[in-house]
């Protein structure tokens, strides 16, 4: 405990004594953590957007107008039991007709043609949503394999999977591509941060190179010499984290006012408030890890006496 107190005291003293270098390190580290926070918030927007797109992708099963309700129920229950299926939504013939009228309410020619028929030409539909876009192929294979629907398949008019398969494949590729890009950018930012903070901390340590040499010659351990610099770096990380979280407040508030409508209800400011402690914890860990790693690497050169 005595050794720890001395290291902590020396670290705090060094932080105050080297105010200029400390401010420079905090400034650079804050910029780095702002990039990390931006990636964190961008990831939330990206995930929300992907979920919205996925929610609109489904397999539509169209039934013949004269299909029996028992056959429709059989198909619905059979598909609902599949492990890959998240939800099956039933739309009645009447609802399909009403939706069609609402969609073409400004197209009088189409409405007149529909009235001329004198009856409802539409059949009921089932909207099948998978737990993941990669599972639609498996669902279709199971439906077609071994006549899963049995005799009820005769009531099915068509399945639109072939029409949306290209869109699903394109969406899956985009999601995977963006995920890989996000990971690569994160790694690049971390490496750049370590290099920048390393050079900044090394500048601070350079002024104490003679003092480190003397301490080493009189028998001070590497841990005792390195400790105060690591404490200073931890303080850099803590202060930079607080500043970054504080800056994120007005930034997310301004962005949310501009983008809430564009993102169809997703409020990045609300997300920031709901995940404030998680964001701070991530930034604190990143800041301390980058600063301490840089400090430990920078002081190694002067420990070899």
N, C-alpha and C positions, 0 to 999 in steps of 0.2 A: 504493500500500500504506500509506503514511503517513496519507493521508486516511481510508482505511478503518479503520485501527487507532484513529485519534482518534474516529471515529464510534462504533465498537464500544465503546471505553472510556467515552465519554460516555453511551452507552445503558445500559451496565452500572451506571455511577455513578447515573444517573437512576433506574434500577430500584430500587437499594438506598436511595437518598435519599427516594424517594416510596413508602415501604413501605405506607402506608395505602391510597393510591390503587391501588398495584400489587396488593395483596391483593383489593381490591374488583373490579378488572378481571379478575383470575384467577378469582374466585368467579363472576362473571357469565358469563365465557367457559366455565367448567367446566359450568355449568348448560346452556349452549347445546350444548356438545359431548356432554353426556349425552343430550340430545334427538336429536342426530345418531347417536350410538351406538345408541339405542333404535330408531331407524328402520332402521339397518343390521341389527340383530338381528331386528327384526320382519320385515324383508324376507326374511331367511333362512327364518323360520318360515312366512311366507306362500308362498314358492316351494315349500317342502317339502310344505305342505298341498295346494297346487294340483297338484303332481306326483303326490301320492297319489290325489287325485280323478281326475286324468287317467288314471292307470294302471288304474282300475276302469271306465273307459268303453271300450267296444269295439263292434264289429259282430259279432253272432253269426249264423253261417250254419248252419241245421239241415238235416240230410240225412234222406231217407226211410230207414226201417229196412232196406229191401232194397237200398240203394244199394251199388254195387260199389266196392271199395277203389280200383280204378284211376281211377274218376270222382272220388272224393274227393281222391286224390293230384293229379289233373289240376287240379282247382279250387284246391287249396292252392298248387301251384306257380305257377299263372297269377296268382293274387292277390299272391303273395309278390314277384313281379317288378315290381309297380307301384311307381313312385318314391315315392308318398305313404305306402306301407305300411312300418311299422317291424318288425312281427312277426306271424306267423300261427301260432296254437297249435291243435294237433289234439287232440281228445278222442274216444277210441273209444267205441263203443256200450256196451261192458262198463263203462268208467269212468263214463259218464253214468248207467248203472243203479246202480252202487255209490254214486255221489254222491247220487242220489235217495234211496236207502235210508238213507244216513247222515243226510240232511236230515230224513227223516220217521221216524227210528228210534223216536220216542215216539208215533207215530201208527199204532197197530196196525190200525185199520180200513183205512187206505191200503195198508199192507203186505200185508194179507190180500187186498185187491182186486188188488194186483199179482201175488201168487202164484197167484190164480185164473186169470190170463191164461195161465200156463204157458210164456210166452216173453218175450223182451225187446222191449218195445214202443217203445224209444227208438232213434233213429238217432245217428250220429256228429255232432259239431259242430266248427266252426272258429271260433276267436275272432280277429278281425282288429283289430289295434291300429295306429292311424295315428301318424305322427311328430308331428302336432299336431291338436288337436280341430277346427281349421278345415278339415282335409283330408278329413273323413269324407264330406262331400257329393261331393267329386271322386271318391272311391273308389267310392261307390254309382253315380255317373253312368257311370263307366268299366265297372263290372260290367254295367250295364243296356244300355249303348250298344253297338250292333253285335254283340250276343250274344257278349260277351267269353269266356264260359265254354264256348261251343260246345255240343256234344251232352251234355257233362257237366252242363249246367244242368237237365236232366230229373231228375237225382238230388237236386236241392235241393228241400227241402220248404218252407222259408220263410227270410226274412232279417228280423231284428228292428230294422232301422234306423229305421223309421217310429216305433217305440215309444220309442226313445232320442233321437231328433232334438231333441225339446223340451228334454230334459235337457242335451244338448250345447250347444244355443243359449244356454240359461240360464247354464251354466257359463262359456261364452266371454264373455258379457256381464258376469258378475261379475268375471272376471279382468281384463277391460279397465277396468271401473269402479274396482276397487281399485288398479290400476296408476296410473290418472289421479289418484286421491285421494292416493296416496303421493307422486307427483311434486309435486302442489300443496302438500301439507303441507311437503315439503322446501323448496320455494321460500319459503313463508311463514316457516318457521323461520330461514332464512338472512337474509331481509330484517329480521326482528325482531332477530336477533342483531347485524347490522350497526348498526342504530339504537341498540340498548342499549349496545353497546361503544363506539360513536361518542360518545355522550353522556358515558360514563364517562371515556374518553380525553380528550375535550374539556375536562372538568373539571380533569384533570391539566395539560393544556397551558395552561389559563387562568392558572395561577399563574406561568407563565414568559412571559407575553405581553410584558412589558417587556424581558425579556432577549432575546427573539426580535427585537423591534423594534431594539434596539441592535445586535445581530449583523447584521441586515439593513442598517442604516445604515452600518456600517463595511465593508460589501462581501462579507459571507458569502453563499455561493450557497444557493439553495433546497435543493439536495441535502444540503449540509452541515448546514443547520438541521433539515431533516426527518429526516435519517438516524438520529440518536439515538432519536427517538420511534418510528421504525419498528423499531429494534433492541429497544427496550423491548417493543413489541407482539409481536414474534417470541418474546421470552422468555415473555410471557403465554401465547401459543399453545402453546409447548413444555411449560410447566409444567401448563397446563390439560389437555393431551392425556395426560400421564403420570398425573395425578390421575384423569381419566375412565377410563382403561384399568384403573387400580388398583381403582376403585370397581366396575367391571364384573365383576371376579373374584367377589367374594362375591354380587353381585346375580344373576349367571347361575347360580352354584352353587345358590342358594336356589330360583330359578325352575325349574331343571332337576329338582330333587327333587319339585316340585309338578306338573310338566306332562309329564314323560317318557311316562307312561302315556296321558295325554290325546292327545298328538301321535303316538302309536303308534310309539314308539322313537326319535323325534328328540330328541337331547340338546343343548340350547342351550349348556350349559357346555362340552361337547366341541367344538361348533362354534366357540365363543369361543376356546378354546385353539388349535384348528387354524388359525384366522384372526387370531391375535393381532397379528402384524406388519402384516397388511393393515389391520386396524382402527386400529392406532396410526398408520399412514401416512395413512389417510383423515382421522382426527381431527387429526393434526398439520397437514396441508394446509389443512383447514377452519379450524382455530384461527388459524394464521398468516395465512391469507388474510383472514379476517374482521377480525382485530386490526390488521393492517397497512393494510388498506383504510380502516378507521375512523380510524386514526391519520393517514393521509395526507390524508383529507378534513377532519379536525378542525384540522390545522395550517395548512391553506390560507388561512384567514381572516387569520391573523397574518403571513402572508408578504407581504401587500399593504401596503407602507409608502410 
